[in-house]
């Protein structure tokens, strides 16, 4: 007959507990590695969408609003050091050209059509009065979204408007660039 005493039972239970603890630590480490490194949940992930709206003609100019929608899709707070924009346009007589750079192999790389006239250029963060305010102003919590709006004037004979925005991340040297091109209403 097989019999186990209380001292042997304690030893087996302590051994099983140690094995379970080690297994939990290994599985927890693998889970954390997958979440934060493989799936980059510890990194900022921000989506920026631009929208251009023609409001009204006023004394030979179009009043346009450029609205940026920022959505933090990450599980961490996203802080950005700058958020720039520019609004450009073309007139009927303008000849548009592609902006071209040369690669290392001397092959042409076309970046984008270059619009010749600047209606507005600056930073969405210019409303912040101090550098400290600017840092607080430029942050989104996980799952949060925010709208930023800028109003500009372009000549009424402008044919195309190009809005561009670039969000510079505080934690890295990466940036998120967004462009929107729209035709002026007839």
Secondary structure, DSSP 8 states (H G I E B T S, - for coil): -----HHHHHHHHHHHHHHHHHHHHHHHHHHHHIIIIIS-TTS--EEEEEEEEEEEEETTEEEEEEEEEEEE-SSS-EEEEEEEEEEEEEETT---EEEEEE-TTS-EEEEEEE-SEEEEEEEGGGG-SSHHHHHHHSEE-TT-EEEEEEEEEEETTEEEEEEEEEEEESSSS-EEEEEEEEE---
